[in-house]
């Protein structure tokens, strides 16, 4: 809980200095860093570890910022986090910052899991229904997972809608097994 509160303070500080025209570039940076950290989760442990000299840890972390549009901002943040031995909360900061940016834009990110590629009109229909339910513009992050068989699973930080065929079959089996008893 403490890490979340600290992360929120950092993301709030970043948001307070943003100009409206910088929001999209910051969001692009956040998404790129989040993907990088997901690909190399040990990187955070390395950069946060006292086992390595601080200059080496700074060098590694600053290398991450070279490809970002707002590299100076990220260099400053990373330097502070490393010096305070808080780099382990970078993922929480990025997630909170992403949520704040989407909130500012009156949008919400929805992870949509489908069994196979869907036509644009079907995706638009799902997106419109989610927009109606969530009362915000929806940004879909689509993942294809054939094991759900069909339908979709939509998730946000606070909502799960499971309309997958797999889930419906599981429910049907539970109902049938209860009837047999």
Steps between C-alpha positions, in 0.01 A plus 500: 500500500786734585655444156173591332474826694860591422449411132188718489699797631759457224238465226308799638819708487557401139141581407512840672783615270348371176367724233202377302708443186743274693245250627506271194880485489516418871240225447707358212809504725309325780379226266849446357660481845229269632559260210878515555463423870260212427752352256789535750357482854847433649606845380307669780661272760844573359451878493359497852768272647765626741728222368601718207659847507255787467673637190453166322134484603446858380670421171272200437183689595593803293556275199125425518422870461702555180216383272232703677359831380520656847838360594597786735189450713565124525872551571408724793240257633727197465789679670279593795357149529842336487655737753206444737508124434142505367545387141301188591180709481557617141231264365249632754590859408457424130163330555372785717626759251327315217175492699526873576561582134205289387284663766611845384403404144170349627606159372549156648731221388326166456683172447290303253578131463352328195547152353590626152518821299163671483366721221513875562120531525490236779781676689319832457181345637684363805677833548172694481332270753796534738491879454133493598570289811814685612383848397843582354668469163655154475856424388518132414811293562419183304657163580426184305472186714342205316440309825192716579341332192285801405332809638717740698632594842525873577691624805593833653653569840155474657282298262488152348252401231544136402290417197726221381366168376743322732351678803145423389588131457654488848183655646283252309703205634463631856122531459475148356714351779280668765184361337641145514547520876 
